[in-house]
């Protein structure tokens, strides 16, 4: 397990609280693209759960049997536990799925793959906790050709607890195929109205922000092959 930290994002007064609010609309769109049969009454793991917002929203939308979240942000995990309510959720301070000593039908991660140095090793770690024919859904943006790529990385590396990696979609797909998964890709849903007031948080121009939304953002579905 890598070293843990209090919160993942710290930019002045901005913390993981702000990050969770900013991600909520995207979580709704992601949930709408997931096959409900992969969630309903299943055991679900959220890799990089932070404050547990995705798991809470997912359970309230598609009730599952058991949900587990893992993360390295100590303070955010404590908030996840506090906000779980009566939902069947558990949270663990780790980035190693086998540490929870459970197996899952479905694993999720949102805005996480770009922070993982070795995606093939990550795919193997996910495979180790999946049930046969299990599924992994992961959102991912390939910004390697985006003019704001370096600016985005500098911002994330300055305020985030883990450095940004420069992964292509090809590298991510190839890593999961090599690990024994069948891989399909969906274009992430685009919001009907896109607020670009604060595009400079991560992008040099509004055009670069829109390019990421319309052309570079995907929902990956990796299904474990039989016998893998």
N, C-alpha and C positions, 0 to 999 in steps of 0.2 A: 504494500500500500504506500502511496506517496504521502508526503507530509500534509497534514490537514491545516485548515486556516479558519478564521472566524466567519468571514463572508467572502463570496467570490468577487463581487464588484464593489469598489470603493473609489468614487470620484467626488471629492468634496463631501457634500451632504448626501449624495446619491449612494444607495446601497442595494442589496439584494431585494429590499422592499420595493424599490422603484422598478427593478428589473422584472419582478414578478408581475407588477401591474402592466408593464409594457408588453409582456409576452402573452397576456391572457387572450387577446383577440386572435392571435396566431394559434393558440391552443384550440380554440373553438373550431377554427378552420381545419386543423390537423385531425381532430376527432371526427369531423364530418367526412374525412377521406378514408378513415380506417374501417375495415370490414368489422361490423359489430359482432360477427360470429367469433372473431379472434379475441374479443373482450368479455362478452356476456358470460357470467358464471365461470370465468377462467381465473387463473393465477397470473398476475401481471407484475412485472418489474420495471421501474423507471430508473434508468441509469443516468445519474446526474440530476437528481430530483430537486435540489436546492430546498425551497420552502414547501415542496409538496403540492404546489398549486395545480399542476397537470393531473396528478392522481385524484385530487378532490373533485376537480371538474369532470374528469373521466367517469368516476364512480357515480356522480350525480346525474350523468347523461346516460351511461351504459353500466348498470351495476355489475360488478365482478365479484368473484368469490373471495379473493385476497389480493391486496396490493402491497408491494414493498418498494421503498425508495432508498437509494444509496447515494451518498455524496460525501465530499470532504469539507464542506462548510459547516462548522460546528454550530454556530449561532443560528444559521438558517435551518439546520436540521431540528434544533430545539423548537423553533417556531412551527416547523412542519408537524411535530408531535402535538403541540398545543392546539393547532388548528384542525387536526384530524377529526375531532368530534367523535361520533359513534361509528364512523366509517371503518371498515376492516383494513386498516393501514398500519404498517410497521416501517420504521426508518432506522438505518444503520450508517454509522460513520466509517465508510470504506469506499474504495473505488474498485474493489475486487469482488465480483458477483458471487464466487463460491463461498465467500466469508459468511453469507447469510444461511448457508446450509439448507437451501430449498431449491426446487426446480419450478420452472414457469412455462406456461403455454405461450406467453407473449412478453416481449421486452420492448420498451420504448426509450427513445432519447430524442430530445429536441435541443437544437443548437449546441450540440456536444461534440460531434465527430470532428469538427474543425480544431478542437483543442487536444485531440488524441494524437500522440506522436506516431505510434505504430498501430495502424488500423487493422492489419492482419492479426496481430496479437489480441486486439480488442475483439475481433470477430471470433477468435478461438475461445476467449473468455466468456463471451455470450453463449456460444455453442455448448460450453460445459454446463450451463444451468438450464438449457432449454429441454423441454419434453420432445419426444419424437414428433417431427413435422411442425415444430414450434416456429414462431414468426418473430422477426425483429423489424420494427418500424423506426426509422430515423430521419429527421429532417436534416438537410445539408445544402449549403450554398457553395457552388464552385465559383470563387471570385478570382481565379488565377489570371483571367483576362480582363478583369475590371480595372479601369484606370485608377480607382481609389484603393486598390489592393494594399499597397504599402501604407497608406494613410490609415486604413482600417486596422491593419496589424499593429501599427505603432500605438494607436489608441487602446486597443485591447491589451497589449502588453504593458501599457502604462498603468491601467486601472484594474485589470483583471488579475486574478490570483494565479492563472495558468496561461502560458504563452500560446498565441495563435499559430497554427500550422498552415502550410501552403499546399493543401491537398487538392488534387483534381478529382472530378467525378469518376474518371477512369480508374484512378488509383483506389478509390473507395470500393467501386464495384468489383474490380479485380481481386481485392483483398478478401471480400466476402465469398466470391466464387471459389477462390483458392482454399478457403476454409470449409467448403462443403455446402454452400447455400445456393439456391436458385434466387436470382435477383431481378426484381422489376422496379420500375421508377415511375412515379407520377409527378407531374408538375404541381407545385404547391399552389393552392387556390390564391387568387389575387383579390384583395379587398375591393369592394365596389367604389370606395372613396379612399384615397391615399393621402394622409396628412404629411406634408413635406416641410413643415415649418422648421424642424430641427434636423434637417438632412445633414448638417455639418457635424453632427455628433460622430458620424462614422464615414461620411462621404464628402468628396471634394465638390461635387455638383449634384443638383437634383437628378440630372440625367443618369449619373452612376447609381444612385439609389433606385431609380425606376428600372434600370437595367437589371439590377439584382433581383428585384421583385418579379419582373416579367420574364426574364430569361435564365436566371442562374440558380433559382431556389427549387429544391426537389424534396419529395417524400419518397424515401427508399423503403422497399419492402423486401426483406431477405428471409426466405423460407428454408428451413433446414431440410436437406435432402435425406431421403430414407437411407439409413445405414451410415450416415456421415458421422 
